[in-house]
Amino acid sequence: MYDKYEELDTIVCKIIKNNVLNEKWLFLHRLKSDESFYFKLQTGRITAICEDFLACTIVVDNLTQVSDAEKRLLTYFSLVDRRPQHKKLTKKKPEEFVFDDLRLFLKLKKRDSTKRLKNAIFEFQVKTFLQHAWAIATHDLIYKPIGGADWAMARVAYQIKAMLEHAEISIAQVKHLSRAKPLRKESERIKLVKKIQTMILNRWPEGMGNHIERLAENIIRLLKIAHCSENDLFKWIDQETALGRGCCLTTLSPYEIALEAMINHLDNARVILHKETKNANRKIIVPTEFIDNHPDYSSIFYSISDIR
């Protein structure tokens, strides 16, 4: 039997890695051990004995991605059974927090199968990272307690599951929850970050991607070092742009353009930057080419190549 399921395992793994996984999801698979299979036989549940001889798991970021993973799996494998059978129905009572993660029982599609594997069923669980963490941390407490069956250990394990389910729902509904009246607040720091993000996008509407918040934070750091305001800095950038520099320069990043605007417009810029960057945690790191264009600042700036 093992060689049959080893062959199935090889085919399934290839399909999953080539077609189903994204760069952040985790894929796990195992063949049932002799000991575990022996105890499964003793249950007498004939139809269930081999359905998880090969068991696979995909771990996704959060609950919002479970349906996507299921859709991908059913694109490449044939569905035999689904548990729970319906997405909107559960057998759990409201006060219960038992294991109920999505389990798909699948077969290879004809194009991928062989005569020997035609009716071979395997299990595929789809979990979130929190569900997976709970399963790993509590599996032995529930199913293999050292001293035998233990109500208290199982109770604690399911209490943890209840807390994680609450966290899971909060993550999945974070946008909705963040609009709740008690959370309608904003710190001065966040207001400044958002203001600078807007100022950046007004000048560089494209190419910022997901890094705009980090860029805004880095510019705030420059403002602190130079003791100037965001309004002064972006006024200087606009003045540089009017002269054909500033935002017109495609060879410099917005951060480097901001730094160059400081150099060209801030009174005593070299003295201030030299004084404020003596602290090891306040270094200004730029490309070597930037330093070459500003030799007077070579003792102040650190080159990226030196850090590497």
Summary of the structure (lengths in Angstrom):
residues: 308
radius of gyration: 29.0
end to end distance: 52.9
largest distance: 85.0
contacts: 800
relative contact order: 0.07
helix: 56%
strand: 13%
